[in-house]
Amino acid sequence: MRITRSVGRAACLAATLAIFTATLQSNAVPTDPVSVTAQPVAGSSNVKVEGSRIILGNAPAAVGSSEVEQRSGLAELTPVRFGAATSAVIAGYTVGTPDGSSAEVDVRAWVKDKWTEWTPAKSGTPTALPGASDQVQLRIIVSAPPTGGSPWVGDVTVQPTDKVDPSRMSLQAAPLKSRVFATREGLVGGTTANGHVIVNRDHFVALPSRRGLSGNGSGTYSVKVCTASRCAFEPVWDVGPWNTKDDYWNPSATREMWKDLPRGKPEAQAAYQDGYNGGKDQFGRTVANPAGIDLADGTFWDGLALTNNAWVDVTYLWTGDGGRGTVSISSGYLNVRNAASSSGAIVGMAGKSAQVTVECQTTGQSVTGSQGTSNIWLRVHPGMYVAKAWISAGTFAAC
């Protein structure tokens, strides 16, 4: 049995982002709220703008990981830069949620040259950032039943609440790795939580929380998924399986739900194996498998060469530091090989826009790719290499 994700099907992606326009005073603490002006630009999933409001669009409902029909839209807003680093912000906004709909606002920060995880931001309440930063970004998620009114978010503002030493970071040295049960997503032709339309043998994964959801076409939040002999590097483009608020890769203190479970253990696994929560998920359904990650068909069949649902080792790359590169291809996947040569055996794959871990670099066969011609190969896992000609990355120590 496979349970996939909770999203709305976007029939049309001619939606919008909202652009922040403001300049903050560099030394005032706290600073006055900064208004966020909505302007139509391309890239969002199933949202539209009316005045100062971002509203759920007109795409029809679809069945997702909760197996409940739902309309859904998502808009990432252009980042705001403050005059000084802050460890917390206050987001202000108004919402309209007719007919059982919902509207949420999340925030993230630019820390150690990368975006942190999304954190829910309650209007008018200070939201702590994962690390001190002078740059933040907001995201709006609106969802509703198949029929009825459309939810909206409007009058958005954001302000820092203090100024702290920007060296105070909370990211750990190494990203979390846990062993979880993987299921195949399938659903070719469907639409994921970030607006991506699923294609045949696609490459992405779904995790059961929006906190680690990448924007459409982005690999900001990526995972390394490994079996005993193969690894796949994939962006997180969907939400599921089973739950939608189970960020089990986070410490108990910051976990959105199920705070009494050990870090790295999905609620579905605990429910299935241990009878946790009466054996049910957050929606009250009896959990029929312990799945903590869904794999798109290309990841499942081709990247990892799986034939059945299986236990895998997953590394949540955004939860820690380390060398990184980004797969720079227009579509499909990049082969991961067992040697620094195109003749090396394929031992995994990396999807479009995914981040890959980089342990070191070595010389090998010359390859021409999106980044030019190079004989440099990157070791992304013991015994596994990718050609740097297809990876946007800096220079690393020799292997």
Secondary structure, DSSP 8 states (H G I E B T S, - for coil): ----------S------EEE-----SS-SS---EEEEE---S--BSEEEETTEEEE-S---EE-TTSSEEEEEEEE---EEEEEEEEEEEEEEEEE--TT-EEEEEEEEEETTEE---EE--TTSEEEEEEEEEEEEEEEEEEE-SSS---EEEEEEEEE-----TT----BSS--EEEEEEEE---TT-B-TTS-B--TT---EEESBGGG---TT--SSEEEEE-SS-EEEEEEEEE-SS-SB--TTS-GGG-SS-TTS-TT--HHHHHHHH-GGGGB-TTS-B--S-EEEEE-HIIIIIIS--SS-EEEEEEEGGGB---EEEE--SSSEEEEESSSSTTS-EEEEEETT-EEE--EEEEEEEEEETTEEEEEEEEEETTEEEEGGGEE-----B-
